Amino acid sequence: MKRAQVLTTSALFVASVYFLLPLWWLIVAANKNGSELFSTPALWFGGEARIGENLSDVFAYQDGVFADWIVNSLLYSVVGAAAATLLAAAAGYALAKYPFRGRGLVFAVIIGALLIPPPLLAVPQYLLASKTGMVDTVWSVLLPSMVSPFGVYLARVYADTVPDELLEAARVDGAGELRIFCTVGLRLMGPALVTIFLFQTVQIWNNFFLPLVMLADNKLWPLTLGLYFWNSNPQKSFFTLVIAGSLISIVPLVVAFLSLNRFWRGGMTAGAVKG
């Protein structure tokens, strides 16, 4: 094996350990009680495995409010990401396939929106939500999650790969523009849509500041906000709740990545070839 290959493999191995070490610590810590967290080696198990008891405590605390947080996170992530993907696909398709005055300016504004950190928009969004009476409702988090400038950008890149000849053939056959978009455009943009959906799902799932600003009712909180308030409690009994809850919170993301991985890789490759 060449020296360059050895160095590359070693670097990848070190990077893999670096990224997997926190996950290993989380799995180990979820099997300990509150006292073992501070009295046993951080990266190895303590005495008796307590993962079942810890998980039971998580779902039993405050009449099962953690289950409500899971449902809320799934609602915000899945519905918000699905709507954002559809809107991004429509906008990207229109920008790629329909010439109109100001198209370049519109796309430039979308690119500019990518440079704005989402937390900077939380306060303006709160002011808008307060004017419409949506503060402390599901819609105050769900509606902002349905907009994805990155998704529009990515959708336009992939919409450029849709052959214009195929669209013209559909028009000759008498298909309307909406039907062409739904039956031709969306199908050919399939890998891109999965990529947008996956990225937006992760972003919404990990969103913290927007729910913090918008929601006061803990029954509407997502997992990120609920675990944050558990972690702010100084009692040691909450440490095991936070760790076990954190372990549960990463399971849906792992499942999403594993189930959509082949579509995501195909979409990223197609975009790279087009570029």
ZIGI-V526637 format. One record per pair of residues at least 6 apart in sequence whose ideal C-beta (glycine too) atoms are under 6 Angstrom apart, sorted by the first residue. I is the first residue (numbers start at 1). J is the second residue. If there is no record, write none. Layout:
BEGIN
I_J, I_J
END
This chain:
BEGIN
26_247, 28_45, 29_243, 30_51, 30_54, 30_243, 30_244, 30_247, 31_45, 31_49, 31_50, 31_51, 32_46, 33_50, 34_236, 34_237, 34_239, 34_240, 36_46, 37_239, 40_46, 54_240, 54_244, 55_244, 58_66, 58_241, 58_244, 58_245, 59_66, 59_67, 68_219, 69_221, 69_223, 69_226, 72_222, 73_205, 73_222, 73_223, 76_141, 76_142, 76_145, 76_204, 76_222, 77_201, 77_204, 77_205, 80_142, 80_145, 80_146, 80_204, 81_197, 81_200, 81_201, 83_146, 84_146, 84_148, 84_151, 84_200, 85_193, 85_196, 85_197, 88_148, 88_151, 88_152, 88_155, 88_196, 89_155, 89_193, 91_152, 92_152, 92_155, 92_156, 92_159, 93_159, 93_181, 93_185, 95_107, 95_156, 96_156, 96_159, 96_160, 110_149, 110_152, 113_149, 114_149, 114_150, 119_209, 122_209, 122_210, 122_213, 125_144, 126_213, 129_135, 129_140, 134_140, 136_215, 136_216, 136_217, 140_214, 141_210, 141_211, 141_214, 145_204, 148_200, 151_196, 154_196, 157_271, 158_189, 158_192, 161_274, 162_185, 162_188, 167_180, 170_180, 170_184, 191_263, 191_266, 191_267, 191_270, 192_267, 194_260, 194_263, 194_267, 195_264, 195_267, 198_260, 198_264, 208_224, 211_222, 211_225, 212_225, 215_221, 223_249, 227_242, 227_245, 230_238, 230_241, 230_242, 231_242
END
